[in-house]
Amino acid sequence: MEWFNLQDNVNLLTLIGSVALMVLTIGVAGKYIKQMKVAKDNSVERMEHEWDGIGEFKNDMPIGWVAMFLVTLVWAIWYFLLGYPLNSYSQIGEYNDEVKAANEKFAKTHANIDAQGLKDMGEGIFLVQCSACHGLTGDGISNKAANLTKWGSEDGLLDTIMKGSKGLNYPGGEMPDAAGLGLDENSAKAVAAYVAKEISAIKSTKNEALVAQGKELYPTCAACHGEDGKGMEGSFPDLTKYGSSSFVADVLQRGKSGSIGVMPKFDTMLNAIQQQAAGEYVKSLSRGE
């Protein structure tokens, strides 16, 4: 494979531009280095300002600099309008077209995939991309990473309320722990019960008797997540998605900073169907499926 293909407009124009700038730079630099070695005539008019006895001659703008500026400007205009218009061929463009075609073919092939098929696909993605940090079973490897066997459940909500949530880089900031929210363990359980039953995608709770209390305490959370739990137009996580594959997809697209490092964004590494599949598998972990 050729490392530098001159049939590619981008490579050819880059080479021409680089050589031209190099020649101009050497020529102009050489000219002024020579001038630096010539003693200045003290009779030449100086600028009126002086700093610590150091003055400045009233010289015209360097012709070499002006020439380089004008040549570069003309070349840039030619480059964008004639030499390399935005819709012309490039290897990057060809690669992007191939990726787009592959994603369209993938989407067509899996357009009618069922829930089990998504889960099976997600398992493969999880084992390759996620298990190194979260463990083969998703348990977080002794709290080194998030325990996904709790995620998407009422216990997961309670754990987040008690410990806070950090590293998702939402515009509104990070969520403090229960103490920072003014909640003790019992009130945190009540809020978790209310969110699980009335707001999240879980739609159930094991603490039915605490739902009413949790509703009274929820305004503490509504200040950021909103009365409807939808996260104030993306400023904070959308709690109505919690417990669904869509919430996992949001995290995959956003990335997350954790105690053992940074989980990268998978917005380009995984297409939409693959993100949904990963979400379906992660969702199954907390349900023991």
C-alpha positions in Angstrom: 0.0 0.0 0.0 1.4 3.4 -1.0 1.9 5.7 2.0 1.4 8.8 0.0 -1.0 8.6 -3.0 -0.5 11.5 -5.4 -3.7 10.6 -7.1 -5.6 11.9 -4.1 -6.3 15.7 -4.4 -5.9 16.2 -0.7 -2.4 14.6 -0.6 -1.2 16.4 -3.7 -2.4 19.8 -2.6 -1.0 19.3 0.9 2.4 18.5 -0.6 2.4 21.5 -3.0 1.3 23.8 -0.2 3.9 22.4 2.2 6.8 22.8 -0.3 5.7 26.3 -1.2 5.5 27.5 2.4 8.9 25.8 3.2 10.6 27.6 0.3 9.0 30.9 1.2 9.9 30.5 4.9 13.6 29.6 4.1 13.9 32.5 1.7 12.3 35.2 4.0 14.1 33.9 7.1 17.5 33.9 5.2 16.9 37.5 4.0 16.2 38.8 7.4 19.1 36.9 9.1 21.4 38.6 6.7 19.9 42.0 7.5 20.4 41.3 11.2 24.2 41.1 10.6 24.3 44.6 9.0 24.7 47.5 11.4 21.8 49.9 11.4 22.2 53.5 10.4 21.5 55.6 13.5 20.2 58.4 11.4 17.2 56.3 10.4 14.0 57.7 11.9 12.8 55.8 15.0 9.4 55.3 16.5 8.4 57.8 19.3 8.2 55.0 21.9 11.1 53.6 23.8 11.4 50.8 26.4 14.4 50.6 28.8 16.5 52.4 26.2 15.4 50.1 23.4 13.8 51.9 20.4 12.2 50.7 17.2 13.0 51.8 13.7 10.2 53.2 11.5 10.5 50.4 8.9 8.0 49.6 6.3 6.1 46.3 6.5 8.4 43.5 5.4 7.8 42.7 1.8 8.6 39.1 2.3 6.0 38.8 5.1 3.4 40.6 2.9 4.2 38.3 0.0 3.8 35.2 2.1 0.5 36.4 3.6 -1.0 37.2 0.1 0.2 34.0 -1.4 -1.2 32.0 1.4 -4.5 33.8 1.3 -4.8 33.3 -2.5 -3.9 29.7 -2.2 -6.4 29.1 0.6 -9.2 30.6 -1.5 -8.2 28.5 -4.5 -7.9 25.4 -2.4 -11.5 25.6 -1.1 -13.2 26.9 -4.2 -11.3 25.2 -7.0 -8.5 22.9 -5.9 -10.4 21.0 -3.3 -14.1 21.9 -3.2 -16.0 20.4 -0.3 -17.7 17.7 -2.5 -14.6 16.4 -4.2 -12.9 13.0 -3.6 -10.8 12.3 -0.6 -9.8 9.1 1.2 -11.5 10.3 4.4 -14.7 10.9 2.4 -14.4 7.5 0.8 -14.0 5.9 4.3 -17.0 7.8 5.6 -19.1 6.7 2.6 -18.1 3.0 3.3 -19.0 3.3 7.0 -22.3 4.9 6.1 -23.1 2.1 3.6 -22.1 -0.6 6.2 -24.3 1.0 8.8 -27.2 1.1 6.4 -26.7 -2.5 5.5 -26.5 -3.4 9.2 -29.7 -1.5 10.0 -31.5 -3.2 7.1 -30.4 -6.6 8.1 -31.5 -6.1 11.7 -34.5 -3.9 11.1 -36.9 -6.5 12.5 -34.7 -8.1 15.1 -36.6 -9.3 18.2 -35.9 -8.7 21.9 -34.0 -11.9 22.3 -31.9 -11.2 19.2 -31.0 -7.7 20.6 -30.1 -9.3 23.9 -27.8 -11.9 22.3 -26.2 -9.2 20.2 -25.7 -7.0 23.3 -24.1 -9.9 25.2 -21.4 -10.1 22.5 -20.8 -6.4 22.6 -20.7 -6.4 26.4 -18.1 -9.2 26.5 -15.9 -7.5 24.0 -16.3 -3.8 25.0 -17.5 -3.7 28.7 -16.4 -6.8 30.6 -12.8 -5.7 31.0 -14.0 -3.1 33.6 -17.4 -4.2 34.6 -16.6 -7.9 34.8 -18.0 -10.9 32.9 -21.1 -10.9 35.1 -21.4 -7.1 35.2 -20.7 -7.0 39.0 -18.1 -4.2 38.7 -15.2 -6.3 39.9 -15.4 -5.5 43.6 -16.6 -2.0 43.0 -13.8 -1.1 40.7 -16.5 -0.1 38.2 -20.3 0.4 38.3 -22.1 -2.7 39.4 -24.5 -3.3 36.5 -26.3 -6.1 38.3 -27.9 -3.4 40.4 -28.4 -0.9 37.6 -31.9 -0.3 36.3 -33.5 -1.5 39.5 -34.9 0.2 42.7 -31.7 -0.9 44.5 -29.7 0.9 41.8 -31.7 4.1 42.3 -31.1 3.9 46.1 -27.4 3.3 45.6 -27.2 6.4 43.3 -29.1 8.6 45.8 -26.9 7.5 48.7 -23.6 7.8 46.9 -24.4 10.5 44.3 -23.6 10.4 40.6 -20.5 11.7 39.0 -18.6 11.6 35.7 -21.4 11.9 33.2 -20.6 15.5 32.3 -24.1 16.8 32.1 -24.3 20.6 31.7 -26.1 21.0 35.0 -23.3 19.4 37.0 -22.9 16.4 39.2 -25.3 15.0 41.8 -24.2 15.1 45.5 -24.8 12.2 47.8 -27.8 11.8 50.1 -26.2 13.9 52.9 -25.7 16.7 50.3 -29.4 16.4 49.3 -30.5 16.6 52.9 -31.7 12.9 52.9 -31.1 10.1 55.4 -31.2 6.5 54.4 -35.0 6.1 55.2 -36.0 9.2 53.1 -33.6 8.0 50.3 -35.5 4.7 50.2 -38.8 6.6 50.0 -37.5 8.7 47.1 -36.2 5.6 45.3 -39.6 3.9 45.7 -41.4 6.9 44.2 -39.1 7.3 41.3 -39.1 3.6 40.6 -42.9 3.4 40.6 -44.0 6.7 39.2 -41.2 8.2 37.1 -38.7 5.6 35.8 -39.2 2.9 33.2 -39.2 0.3 36.0 -42.9 1.1 36.9 -42.8 -1.0 40.1 -41.4 -0.9 43.7 -40.9 -3.3 46.5 -41.6 -0.5 49.0 -45.2 0.4 48.0 -45.8 1.9 51.5 -43.0 4.5 51.0 -44.2 5.9 47.6 -46.4 8.6 49.1 -43.5 9.8 51.4 -41.2 9.7 48.4 -43.6 11.9 46.4 -43.4 14.5 49.2 -39.6 14.4 49.2 -39.2 14.4 45.4 -39.0 18.2 45.0 -35.4 17.8 46.3 -34.7 16.0 43.0 -37.1 18.0 40.9 -34.9 21.0 41.2 -32.5 19.4 38.8 -34.5 16.6 37.1 -37.7 18.5 36.8 -41.2 17.7 38.0 -41.6 15.2 35.2 -38.2 13.7 35.8 -37.0 14.4 32.2 -33.9 16.2 33.1 -34.7 19.8 32.2 -34.1 19.5 28.5 -30.8 17.5 28.7 -29.2 19.5 31.6 -29.5 16.4 33.8 -30.2 12.7 33.3 -33.7 11.8 32.1 -35.1 9.6 34.9 -38.1 8.5 32.8 -35.6 6.4 30.8 -34.0 4.8 33.8 -34.3 1.0 33.6 -34.6 1.1 29.8 -32.1 0.4 27.1 -32.4 4.1 26.0 -30.7 5.2 29.3 -27.8 2.9 28.7 -27.5 4.3 25.1 -27.4 7.8 26.6 -24.4 6.8 28.8 -22.7 5.1 25.9 -23.0 8.2 23.8 -21.8 10.5 26.7 -19.0 8.4 28.2 -18.3 8.4 32.0 -15.4 9.2 34.3 -15.0 6.5 37.1 -12.6 5.6 39.9 -10.4 3.4 37.6 -10.4 5.7 34.6 -12.6 7.1 31.8 -15.1 5.1 29.9 -14.9 6.4 26.3 -17.8 7.6 24.3 -19.2 4.8 22.1 -21.3 7.2 19.9 -19.2 6.4 16.8 -17.8 3.0 17.9 -21.3 1.5 18.1 -24.3 2.3 15.8 -27.8 3.0 17.2 -28.9 -0.7 17.0 -25.7 -1.9 18.8 -26.2 0.7 21.5 -29.8 -0.5 22.0 -28.6 -4.1 22.0 -26.0 -3.3 24.7 -28.7 -1.6 26.7 -31.0 -4.6 26.5 -28.3 -6.9 27.8 -27.3 -4.6 30.6 -31.0 -4.3 31.5 -31.2 -8.1 31.7 -28.3 -8.3 34.2 -30.2 -6.5 37.0 -33.2 -8.8 36.4 -31.2 -12.0 36.5 -32.3 -13.0 33.0 
